[in-house]
Structure formats: structure tokens, C-alpha cells
């Protein structure tokens, strides 16, 4: 299994104007206890340059990726440009959290199998 390739595919599904958590992405990639690995991958660009890293927040909705961006407020600016309200350094997950469906998970599982990852 290539976790980073799986993560890249999962990232493509995060809708415009929504955020996902590190743990949510780890779960969708088949490794529910690997949220730190998601953060590491995003910080080092291991999920690919097209991955929307600014749409990933921690489990409390806190923007925690500032060191990975060009400026400390870039993640906030990118989210706000998509219509996501950021209060301080937090996003309301009830409003802006991506509520992935079972269909999303099954689609990813099928994609992983087809790609052999």
C-alpha cells in the first residue's frame, strides 16, 4: 500500500468550500491511526503538488498547517477565498467540515484496488 498515493486521491475529493481533518483523511486511506502521517505528508509535499493542503485542519477545526505555507496567514486566506469562515485560526467543522459518504469511501477503496495501492 502506498499511503501517499492514497492520500493524493482522497485529497481530490475534498469539496470546494469544505475542510477535512487529518484523522478523516487517514481513515479514508485505510490507516485510521495515521493522522500524523497525513500531516507529515502535507508538510513535505508527499501527497503531490495538486493536493489542496489548505483544506486540511485538525480535529478541532484549527488551522495547523501555517509552517507549510509561504506566509502564516495563507491557509486562512485560501479558505476564505472559497467562502469558508475562519474565526481567529479555527473553522466550524459542523458548517464547513466535509461530511464524506460511504459512497466516497467505497469509490476510494475501488480506486485504490484498481491502481494497486
N, CA, C and O atoms as CSV, one atom per row, in Angstrom:
chain,resi,resn,atom,element,x,y,z
A,1,UNK,N,N,0.842,-1.185,0.000
A,1,UNK,CA,C,0.000,0.000,0.000
A,1,UNK,C,C,0.883,1.242,0.000
A,1,UNK,O,O,1.826,1.340,0.785
A,2,UNK,N,N,0.580,2.177,-0.870
A,2,UNK,CA,C,1.287,3.448,-0.862
A,2,UNK,C,C,0.373,4.505,-0.256
A,2,UNK,O,O,-0.510,5.041,-0.926
A,3,UNK,N,N,0.595,4.789,0.998
A,3,UNK,CA,C,-0.247,5.716,1.749
A,3,UNK,C,C,-0.323,7.078,1.061
A,3,UNK,O,O,-1.393,7.685,1.014
A,4,UNK,N,N,0.789,7.560,0.533
A,4,UNK,CA,C,0.821,8.897,-0.045
A,4,UNK,C,C,0.036,8.970,-1.354
A,4,UNK,O,O,-0.593,9.987,-1.646
A,5,UNK,N,N,0.070,7.910,-2.132
A,5,UNK,CA,C,-0.752,7.886,-3.349
A,5,UNK,C,C,-2.230,7.838,-2.985
A,5,UNK,O,O,-3.056,8.485,-3.628
A,6,UNK,N,N,-2.552,7.079,-1.963
A,6,UNK,CA,C,-3.940,7.033,-1.489
A,6,UNK,C,C,-4.379,8.416,-1.003
A,6,UNK,O,O,-5.487,8.866,-1.294
A,7,UNK,N,N,-3.503,9.073,-0.269
A,7,UNK,CA,C,-3.809,10.397,0.255
A,7,UNK,C,C,-4.060,11.385,-0.884
A,7,UNK,O,O,-4.970,12.211,-0.802
A,8,UNK,N,N,-3.270,11.304,-1.927
A,8,UNK,CA,C,-3.459,12.191,-3.080
A,8,UNK,C,C,-4.845,12.008,-3.691
A,8,UNK,O,O,-5.500,12.988,-4.046
A,9,UNK,N,N,-5.294,10.767,-3.814
A,9,UNK,CA,C,-6.632,10.505,-4.355
A,9,UNK,C,C,-7.730,11.017,-3.422
A,9,UNK,O,O,-8.722,11.588,-3.874
A,10,UNK,N,N,-7.547,10.810,-2.136
A,10,UNK,CA,C,-8.547,11.279,-1.171
A,10,UNK,C,C,-8.641,12.801,-1.190
A,10,UNK,O,O,-9.731,13.361,-1.068
A,11,UNK,N,N,-7.516,13.461,-1.340
A,11,UNK,CA,C,-7.497,14.919,-1.373
A,11,UNK,C,C,-8.292,15.501,-2.527
A,11,UNK,O,O,-8.859,16.587,-2.412
A,12,UNK,N,N,-8.335,14.781,-3.634
A,12,UNK,CA,C,-9.094,15.238,-4.800
A,12,UNK,C,C,-10.590,15.312,-4.516
A,12,UNK,O,O,-11.317,16.044,-5.187
A,13,UNK,N,N,-11.046,14.558,-3.528
A,13,UNK,CA,C,-12.477,14.512,-3.220
A,13,UNK,C,C,-12.945,15.592,-2.248
A,13,UNK,O,O,-14.148,15.803,-2.099
A,14,UNK,N,N,-12.012,16.280,-1.583
A,14,UNK,CA,C,-12.430,17.321,-0.637
A,14,UNK,C,C,-13.098,18.433,-1.446
A,14,UNK,O,O,-12.455,19.054,-2.292
A,15,UNK,N,N,-14.369,18.684,-1.193
A,15,UNK,CA,C,-15.089,19.676,-1.991
A,15,UNK,C,C,-14.612,21.114,-1.763
A,15,UNK,O,O,-14.125,21.465,-0.688
A,16,UNK,N,N,-14.765,21.914,-2.786
A,16,UNK,CA,C,-14.519,23.354,-2.704
A,16,UNK,C,C,-15.386,23.925,-1.574
A,16,UNK,O,O,-16.574,23.617,-1.487
A,17,UNK,N,N,-14.799,24.744,-0.722
A,17,UNK,CA,C,-15.560,25.350,0.360
A,17,UNK,C,C,-15.751,24.472,1.583
A,17,UNK,O,O,-16.524,24.810,2.479
A,18,UNK,N,N,-15.048,23.344,1.624
A,18,UNK,CA,C,-15.130,22.429,2.773
A,18,UNK,C,C,-13.723,22.118,3.263
A,18,UNK,O,O,-12.745,22.335,2.548
A,19,UNK,N,N,-13.629,21.608,4.485
A,19,UNK,CA,C,-12.347,21.178,5.040
A,19,UNK,C,C,-12.467,19.734,5.518
A,19,UNK,O,O,-13.553,19.259,5.848
A,20,UNK,N,N,-11.344,19.060,5.547
A,20,UNK,CA,C,-11.262,17.697,6.076
A,20,UNK,C,C,-10.258,17.712,7.215
A,20,UNK,O,O,-9.416,18.606,7.299
A,21,UNK,N,N,-10.348,16.723,8.089
A,21,UNK,CA,C,-9.384,16.628,9.189
A,21,UNK,C,C,-8.302,15.613,8.819
A,21,UNK,O,O,-8.487,14.768,7.943
A,22,UNK,N,N,-7.180,15.719,9.506
A,22,UNK,CA,C,-6.083,14.776,9.301
A,22,UNK,C,C,-6.561,13.349,9.557
A,22,UNK,O,O,-6.264,12.436,8.786
A,23,UNK,N,N,-7.302,13.169,10.645
A,23,UNK,CA,C,-7.804,11.842,11.002
A,23,UNK,C,C,-8.793,11.308,9.989
A,23,UNK,O,O,-8.780,10.117,9.677
A,24,UNK,N,N,-9.640,12.159,9.479
A,24,UNK,CA,C,-10.617,11.759,8.465
A,24,UNK,C,C,-9.904,11.238,7.216
A,24,UNK,O,O,-10.297,10.216,6.654
A,25,UNK,N,N,-8.865,11.939,6.787
A,25,UNK,CA,C,-8.121,11.509,5.603
A,25,UNK,C,C,-7.373,10.203,5.860
A,25,UNK,O,O,-7.311,9.333,4.992
A,26,UNK,N,N,-6.808,10.074,7.052
A,26,UNK,CA,C,-6.114,8.830,7.397
A,26,UNK,C,C,-7.083,7.653,7.337
A,26,UNK,O,O,-6.750,6.595,6.805
A,27,UNK,N,N,-8.278,7.841,7.883
A,27,UNK,CA,C,-9.296,6.796,7.864
A,27,UNK,C,C,-9.670,6.430,6.427
A,27,UNK,O,O,-9.756,5.250,6.088
A,28,UNK,N,N,-9.891,7.432,5.592
A,28,UNK,CA,C,-10.257,7.171,4.196
A,28,UNK,C,C,-9.145,6.444,3.433
A,28,UNK,O,O,-9.405,5.746,2.453
A,29,UNK,N,N,-7.915,6.618,3.894
A,29,UNK,CA,C,-6.776,5.952,3.253
A,29,UNK,C,C,-6.525,4.560,3.819
A,29,UNK,O,O,-5.595,3.870,3.400
A,30,UNK,N,N,-7.358,4.150,4.774
A,30,UNK,CA,C,-7.233,2.807,5.332
A,30,UNK,C,C,-6.297,2.702,6.519
A,30,UNK,O,O,-5.965,1.595,6.942
A,31,UNK,N,N,-5.867,3.822,7.062
A,31,UNK,CA,C,-4.960,3.844,8.211
A,31,UNK,C,C,-5.497,4.817,9.258
A,31,UNK,O,O,-4.965,5.917,9.408
A,32,UNK,N,N,-6.550,4.422,9.987
A,32,UNK,CA,C,-7.234,5.352,10.891
A,32,UNK,C,C,-6.374,5.955,12.001
A,32,UNK,O,O,-6.750,6.982,12.566
A,33,UNK,N,N,-5.257,5.362,12.322
A,33,UNK,CA,C,-4.409,5.883,13.399
A,33,UNK,C,C,-3.225,6.692,12.873
A,33,UNK,O,O,-2.293,6.987,13.621
A,34,UNK,N,N,-3.258,7.048,11.596
A,34,UNK,CA,C,-2.103,7.697,10.987
A,34,UNK,C,C,-2.323,9.169,10.643
A,34,UNK,O,O,-1.844,9.643,9.613
A,35,UNK,N,N,-3.040,9.885,11.492
A,35,UNK,CA,C,-3.281,11.299,11.198
A,35,UNK,C,C,-1.975,12.105,11.170
A,35,UNK,O,O,-1.848,13.055,10.398
A,36,UNK,N,N,-1.024,11.730,11.998
A,36,UNK,CA,C,0.273,12.430,11.984
A,36,UNK,C,C,1.008,12.200,10.669
A,36,UNK,O,O,1.728,13.075,10.190
A,37,UNK,N,N,0.821,11.027,10.096
A,37,UNK,CA,C,1.455,10.737,8.806
A,37,UNK,C,C,0.844,11.622,7.714
A,37,UNK,O,O,1.537,12.025,6.780
A,38,UNK,N,N,-0.443,11.919,7.833
A,38,UNK,CA,C,-1.086,12.837,6.884
A,38,UNK,C,C,-0.428,14.209,7.003
A,38,UNK,O,O,-0.074,14.819,5.994
A,39,UNK,N,N,-0.265,14.694,8.230
A,39,UNK,CA,C,0.378,15.984,8.439
A,39,UNK,C,C,1.788,16.021,7.899
A,39,UNK,O,O,2.194,17.000,7.273
A,40,UNK,N,N,2.534,14.964,8.135
A,40,UNK,CA,C,3.905,14.878,7.634
A,40,UNK,C,C,3.922,14.913,6.114
A,40,UNK,O,O,4.744,15.599,5.507
A,41,UNK,N,N,3.006,14.165,5.503
A,41,UNK,CA,C,2.925,14.119,4.041
A,41,UNK,C,C,2.617,15.491,3.463
A,41,UNK,O,O,3.206,15.892,2.459
A,42,UNK,N,N,1.704,16.205,4.088
A,42,UNK,CA,C,1.329,17.517,3.576
A,42,UNK,C,C,2.452,18.524,3.779
A,42,UNK,O,O,2.705,19.362,2.914
A,43,UNK,N,N,3.120,18.441,4.916
A,43,UNK,CA,C,4.217,19.362,5.208
A,43,UNK,C,C,5.387,19.173,4.250
A,43,UNK,O,O,6.098,20.126,3.933
A,44,UNK,N,N,5.580,17.953,3.795
A,44,UNK,CA,C,6.726,17.649,2.922
A,44,UNK,C,C,6.347,17.474,1.450
A,44,UNK,O,O,7.194,17.137,0.623
A,45,UNK,N,N,5.085,17.702,1.130
A,45,UNK,CA,C,4.658,17.601,-0.266
A,45,UNK,C,C,4.604,16.187,-0.805
A,45,UNK,O,O,4.683,15.986,-2.017
A,46,UNK,N,N,4.469,15.193,0.078
A,46,UNK,CA,C,4.497,13.798,-0.348
A,46,UNK,C,C,3.190,13.328,-0.993
A,46,UNK,O,O,3.146,12.253,-1.590
A,47,UNK,N,N,2.129,14.129,-0.877
A,47,UNK,CA,C,0.843,13.775,-1.486
A,47,UNK,C,C,0.686,14.420,-2.859
A,47,UNK,O,O,-0.370,14.317,-3.483
A,48,UNK,N,N,1.726,15.076,-3.320
A,48,UNK,CA,C,1.684,15.704,-4.639
A,48,UNK,C,C,1.367,17.182,-4.570
A,48,UNK,O,O,0.743,17.653,-3.619
A,49,UNK,N,N,1.795,17.899,-5.571
A,49,UNK,CA,C,1.632,19.355,-5.579
A,49,UNK,C,C,0.188,19.792,-5.793
A,49,UNK,O,O,-0.160,20.929,-5.477
A,50,UNK,N,N,-0.654,18.915,-6.321
A,50,UNK,CA,C,-2.054,19.273,-6.570
A,50,UNK,C,C,-2.934,19.100,-5.333
A,50,UNK,O,O,-4.093,19.513,-5.341
A,51,UNK,N,N,-2.403,18.503,-4.281
A,51,UNK,CA,C,-3.202,18.257,-3.076
A,51,UNK,C,C,-3.586,19.582,-2.429
A,51,UNK,O,O,-2.718,20.426,-2.204
A,52,UNK,N,N,-4.886,19.787,-2.121
A,52,UNK,CA,C,-5.331,21.041,-1.506
A,52,UNK,C,C,-5.062,21.050,0.002
A,52,UNK,O,O,-5.994,20.960,0.800
A,53,UNK,N,N,-3.801,21.157,0.385
A,53,UNK,CA,C,-3.400,21.062,1.791
A,53,UNK,C,C,-4.068,22.117,2.663
A,53,UNK,O,O,-4.264,21.895,3.858
A,54,UNK,N,N,-4.413,23.245,2.090
A,54,UNK,CA,C,-5.045,24.297,2.876
A,54,UNK,C,C,-6.438,23.901,3.354
A,54,UNK,O,O,-6.984,24.541,4.252
A,55,UNK,N,N,-7.020,22.856,2.769
A,55,UNK,CA,C,-8.345,22.395,3.179
A,55,UNK,C,C,-8.287,21.373,4.307
A,55,UNK,O,O,-9.302,20.754,4.626
A,56,UNK,N,N,-7.130,21.187,4.912
A,56,UNK,CA,C,-6.975,20.195,5.978
A,56,UNK,C,C,-6.715,20.920,7.299
A,56,UNK,O,O,-5.832,21.772,7.400
A,57,UNK,N,N,-7.512,20.554,8.308
A,57,UNK,CA,C,-7.418,21.156,9.644
A,57,UNK,C,C,-7.344,20.033,10.676
A,57,UNK,O,O,-7.525,18.861,10.344
A,58,UNK,N,N,-7.077,20.399,11.924
A,58,UNK,CA,C,-7.030,19.341,12.938
A,58,UNK,C,C,-8.440,19.004,13.416
A,58,UNK,O,O,-9.415,19.579,12.933
A,59,UNK,N,N,-8.547,18.090,14.345
A,59,UNK,CA,C,-9.855,17.562,14.767
A,59,UNK,C,C,-10.744,18.584,15.469
A,59,UNK,O,O,-11.943,18.354,15.626
A,60,UNK,N,N,-10.171,19.712,15.892
A,60,UNK,CA,C,-10.974,20.777,16.491
A,60,UNK,C,C,-11.280,21.894,15.489
A,60,UNK,O,O,-11.895,22.900,15.843
A,61,UNK,N,N,-10.852,21.713,14.249
A,61,UNK,CA,C,-11.076,22.730,13.224
A,61,UNK,C,C,-10.012,23.809,13.201
A,61,UNK,O,O,-10.174,24.829,12.530
A,62,UNK,N,N,-8.930,23.594,13.924
A,62,UNK,CA,C,-7.865,24.600,13.995
A,62,UNK,C,C,-6.946,24.480,12.784
A,62,UNK,O,O,-6.529,23.388,12.397
A,63,UNK,N,N,-6.648,25.632,12.204
A,63,UNK,CA,C,-5.697,25.671,11.094
A,63,UNK,C,C,-4.326,25.375,11.679
A,63,UNK,O,O,-3.804,26.149,12.481
A,64,UNK,N,N,-3.760,24.282,11.285
A,64,UNK,CA,C,-2.492,23.899,11.902
A,64,UNK,C,C,-1.375,23.725,10.891
A,64,UNK,O,O,-0.317,23.184,11.213
A,65,UNK,N,N,-1.604,24.176,9.682
A,65,UNK,CA,C,-0.589,23.985,8.654
A,65,UNK,C,C,0.227,25.206,8.310
A,65,UNK,O,O,0.912,25.206,7.287
A,66,UNK,N,N,0.183,26.264,9.133
A,66,UNK,CA,C,0.868,27.514,8.813
A,66,UNK,C,C,2.337,27.343,8.419
A,66,UNK,O,O,2.778,27.995,7.472
A,67,UNK,N,N,3.116,26.490,9.106
A,67,UNK,CA,C,4.525,26.362,8.718
A,67,UNK,C,C,4.724,25.822,7.298
A,67,UNK,O,O,5.786,26.014,6.706
A,68,UNK,N,N,3.720,25.158,6.756
A,68,UNK,CA,C,3.856,24.565,5.425
A,68,UNK,C,C,3.525,25.548,4.301
A,68,UNK,O,O,3.708,25.224,3.127
A,69,UNK,N,N,3.042,26.739,4.645
A,69,UNK,CA,C,2.643,27.709,3.640
A,69,UNK,C,C,3.653,28.851,3.555
A,69,UNK,O,O,4.460,29.053,4.462
A,70,UNK,N,N,3.594,29.590,2.451
A,70,UNK,CA,C,4.544,30.684,2.227
A,70,UNK,C,C,4.453,31.774,3.290
A,70,UNK,O,O,5.468,32.338,3.698
A,71,UNK,N,N,3.238,32.066,3.735
A,71,UNK,CA,C,3.048,33.068,4.784
A,71,UNK,C,C,2.157,32.462,5.873
A,71,UNK,O,O,1.375,31.557,5.583
A,72,UNK,N,N,2.255,32.937,7.109
A,72,UNK,CA,C,1.473,32.361,8.201
A,72,UNK,C,C,-0.045,32.431,8.003
A,72,UNK,O,O,-0.775,31.597,8.539
A,73,UNK,N,N,-0.523,33.412,7.242
A,73,UNK,CA,C,-1.969,33.555,7.065
A,73,UNK,C,C,-2.478,33.024,5.725
A,73,UNK,O,O,-3.645,33.222,5.388
A,74,UNK,N,N,-1.619,32.355,4.961
A,74,UNK,CA,C,-2.023,31.895,3.623
A,74,UNK,C,C,-3.150,30.860,3.681
A,74,UNK,O,O,-4.079,30.932,2.877
A,75,UNK,N,N,-3.094,29.910,4.599
A,75,UNK,CA,C,-4.146,28.907,4.697
A,75,UNK,C,C,-5.489,29.587,4.957
A,75,UNK,O,O,-6.496,29.247,4.335
A,76,UNK,N,N,-5.496,30.532,5.865
A,76,UNK,CA,C,-6.716,31.270,6.185
A,76,UNK,C,C,-7.224,32.016,4.951
A,76,UNK,O,O,-8.420,31.982,4.660
A,77,UNK,N,N,-6.346,32.678,4.236
A,77,UNK,CA,C,-6.742,33.436,3.049
A,77,UNK,C,C,-7.322,32.529,1.967
A,77,UNK,O,O,-8.321,32.874,1.335
A,78,UNK,N,N,-6.703,31.378,1.755
A,78,UNK,CA,C,-7.192,30.439,0.734
A,78,UNK,C,C,-8.567,29.894,1.095
A,78,UNK,O,O,-9.437,29.769,0.234
A,79,UNK,N,N,-8.760,29.572,2.362
A,79,UNK,CA,C,-10.069,29.069,2.800
A,79,UNK,C,C,-11.138,30.153,2.669
A,79,UNK,O,O,-12.239,29.891,2.184
A,80,UNK,N,N,-10.817,31.345,3.096
A,80,UNK,CA,C,-11.792,32.439,2.999
A,80,UNK,C,C,-12.144,32.740,1.543
A,80,UNK,O,O,-13.276,33.121,1.246
A,81,UNK,N,N,-11.189,32.573,0.640
A,81,UNK,CA,C,-11.457,32.792,-0.788
A,81,UNK,C,C,-12.474,31.782,-1.319
A,81,UNK,O,O,-13.137,32.039,-2.324
A,82,UNK,N,N,-12.597,30.637,-0.650
A,82,UNK,CA,C,-13.578,29.618,-1.032
A,82,UNK,C,C,-14.880,29.766,-0.254
A,82,UNK,O,O,-15.787,28.947,-0.405
A,83,UNK,N,N,-14.982,30.798,0.573
A,83,UNK,CA,C,-16.202,31.028,1.324
A,83,UNK,C,C,-16.242,30.386,2.697
A,83,UNK,O,O,-17.286,30.382,3.348
A,84,UNK,N,N,-15.120,29.846,3.146
A,84,UNK,CA,C,-15.048,29.224,4.470
A,84,UNK,C,C,-14.750,30.311,5.496
A,84,UNK,O,O,-13.738,31.003,5.394
A,85,UNK,N,N,-15.626,30.461,6.481
A,85,UNK,CA,C,-15.415,31.457,7.530
A,85,UNK,C,C,-14.377,30.934,8.522
A,85,UNK,O,O,-14.508,29.832,9.054
A,86,UNK,N,N,-13.346,31.742,8.760
A,86,UNK,CA,C,-12.300,31.388,9.714
A,86,UNK,C,C,-12.328,32.433,10.820
A,86,UNK,O,O,-12.118,33.621,10.575
A,87,UNK,N,N,-12.586,31.979,12.029
A,87,UNK,CA,C,-12.618,32.872,13.194
A,87,UNK,C,C,-11.334,32.656,13.979
A,87,UNK,O,O,-11.126,31.601,14.577
A,88,UNK,N,N,-10.479,33.665,13.969
A,88,UNK,CA,C,-9.163,33.506,14.585
A,88,UNK,C,C,-8.363,32.540,13.739
A,88,UNK,O,O,-7.933,32.872,12.634
A,89,UNK,N,N,-8.167,31.354,14.259
A,89,UNK,CA,C,-7.480,30.309,13.487
A,89,UNK,C,C,-8.299,29.019,13.478
A,89,UNK,O,O,-7.745,27.920,13.439
A,90,UNK,N,N,-9.622,29.167,13.515
A,90,UNK,CA,C,-10.497,27.996,13.622
A,90,UNK,C,C,-11.640,28.057,12.613
A,90,UNK,O,O,-12.162,29.122,12.283
A,91,UNK,N,N,-12.004,26.867,12.139
A,91,UNK,CA,C,-13.124,26.685,11.222
A,91,UNK,C,C,-14.195,25.888,11.958
A,91,UNK,O,O,-13.872,24.952,12.688
A,92,UNK,N,N,-15.449,26.241,11.777
A,92,UNK,CA,C,-16.556,25.493,12.371
A,92,UNK,C,C,-16.764,24.222,11.547
A,92,UNK,O,O,-17.256,24.277,10.419
A,93,UNK,N,N,-16.389,23.087,12.116
A,93,UNK,CA,C,-16.491,21.818,11.390
A,93,UNK,C,C,-17.934,21.410,11.121
A,93,UNK,O,O,-18.207,20.714,10.143
A,94,UNK,N,N,-18.858,21.835,11.974
A,94,UNK,CA,C,-20.268,21.497,11.740
A,94,UNK,C,C,-20.767,22.158,10.458
A,94,UNK,O,O,-21.598,21.597,9.744
A,95,UNK,N,N,-20.261,23.339,10.176
A,95,UNK,CA,C,-20.686,24.075,8.987
A,95,UNK,C,C,-19.826,23.751,7.774
A,95,UNK,O,O,-20.351,23.523,6.684
A,96,UNK,N,N,-18.506,23.728,7.956
A,96,UNK,CA,C,-17.588,23.628,6.815
A,96,UNK,C,C,-16.859,22.296,6.708
A,96,UNK,O,O,-16.087,22.089,5.772
A,97,UNK,N,N,-17.089,21.398,7.645
A,97,UNK,CA,C,-16.428,20.091,7.582
A,97,UNK,C,C,-17.004,19.242,6.461
A,97,UNK,O,O,-18.215,19.219,6.245
A,98,UNK,N,N,-16.135,18.553,5.758
A,98,UNK,CA,C,-16.554,17.646,4.689
A,98,UNK,C,C,-17.172,16.420,5.333
A,98,UNK,O,O,-16.517,15.704,6.090
A,99,UNK,N,N,-18.404,16.191,5.033
A,99,UNK,CA,C,-19.098,15.010,5.540
A,99,UNK,C,C,-19.091,13.962,4.436
A,99,UNK,O,O,-20.063,13.788,3.699
A,100,UNK,N,N,-17.956,13.269,4.350
A,100,UNK,CA,C,-17.840,12.265,3.297
A,100,UNK,C,C,-18.860,11.150,3.517
A,100,UNK,O,O,-19.258,10.859,4.645
A,101,UNK,N,N,-19.264,10.547,2.428
A,101,UNK,CA,C,-20.282,9.496,2.475
A,101,UNK,C,C,-19.645,8.125,2.339
A,101,UNK,O,O,-18.456,7.998,2.044
A,102,UNK,N,N,-20.449,7.116,2.558
A,102,UNK,CA,C,-19.990,5.746,2.334
A,102,UNK,C,C,-19.628,5.568,0.859
A,102,UNK,O,O,-18.693,4.841,0.528
A,103,UNK,N,N,-20.368,6.231,-0.016
A,103,UNK,CA,C,-20.068,6.154,-1.451
A,103,UNK,C,C,-18.675,6.708,-1.738
A,103,UNK,O,O,-17.950,6.162,-2.570
A,104,UNK,N,N,-18.296,7.795,-1.051
A,104,UNK,CA,C,-16.944,8.346,-1.210
A,104,UNK,C,C,-15.902,7.303,-0.794
A,104,UNK,O,O,-14.917,7.086,-1.500
A,105,UNK,N,N,-16.127,6.663,0.351
A,105,UNK,CA,C,-15.181,5.670,0.863
A,105,UNK,C,C,-15.083,4.469,-0.071
A,105,UNK,O,O,-13.988,3.967,-0.328
A,106,UNK,N,N,-16.220,4.009,-0.576
A,106,UNK,CA,C,-16.212,2.871,-1.494
A,106,UNK,C,C,-15.549,3.226,-2.817
A,106,UNK,O,O,-14.844,2.403,-3.401
A,107,UNK,N,N,-15.772,4.451,-3.294
A,107,UNK,CA,C,-15.120,4.914,-4.512
A,107,UNK,C,C,-13.605,4.906,-4.335
A,107,UNK,O,O,-12.872,4.453,-5.213
A,108,UNK,N,N,-13.143,5.413,-3.191
A,108,UNK,CA,C,-11.707,5.420,-2.928
A,108,UNK,C,C,-11.158,4.005,-2.838
A,108,UNK,O,O,-10.108,3.707,-3.407
A,109,UNK,N,N,-11.861,3.134,-2.127
A,109,UNK,CA,C,-11.402,1.749,-1.991
A,109,UNK,C,C,-11.264,1.101,-3.366
A,109,UNK,O,O,-10.269,0.430,-3.640
A,110,UNK,N,N,-12.250,1.299,-4.225
A,110,UNK,CA,C,-12.199,0.738,-5.576
A,110,UNK,C,C,-11.038,1.338,-6.369
A,110,UNK,O,O,-10.339,0.629,-7.093
A,111,UNK,N,N,-10.838,2.646,-6.227
A,111,UNK,CA,C,-9.725,3.307,-6.914
A,111,UNK,C,C,-8.386,2.763,-6.444
A,111,UNK,O,O,-7.487,2.531,-7.252
A,112,UNK,N,N,-8.249,2.555,-5.119
A,112,UNK,CA,C,-7.002,2.006,-4.577
A,112,UNK,C,C,-6.743,0.619,-5.157
A,112,UNK,O,O,-5.617,0.302,-5.538
A,113,UNK,N,N,-7.789,-0.206,-5.222
A,113,UNK,CA,C,-7.631,-1.564,-5.747
A,113,UNK,C,C,-7.248,-1.526,-7.218
A,113,UNK,O,O,-6.364,-2.266,-7.648
A,114,UNK,N,N,-7.912,-0.664,-7.997
A,114,UNK,CA,C,-7.623,-0.583,-9.433
A,114,UNK,C,C,-6.180,-0.131,-9.690
A,114,UNK,O,O,-5.543,-0.581,-10.643
A,115,UNK,N,N,-5.680,0.746,-8.850
A,115,UNK,CA,C,-4.324,1.273,-9.013
A,115,UNK,C,C,-3.279,0.418,-8.291
A,115,UNK,O,O,-2.078,0.652,-8.430
A,116,UNK,N,N,-3.731,-0.556,-7.534
A,116,UNK,CA,C,-2.813,-1.430,-6.813
A,116,UNK,C,C,-2.073,-0.729,-5.688
A,116,UNK,O,O,-0.914,-1.034,-5.404
A,117,UNK,N,N,-2.757,0.215,-5.051
A,117,UNK,CA,C,-2.102,0.955,-3.961
A,117,UNK,C,C,-2.844,0.753,-2.646
A,117,UNK,O,O,-2.440,1.299,-1.619
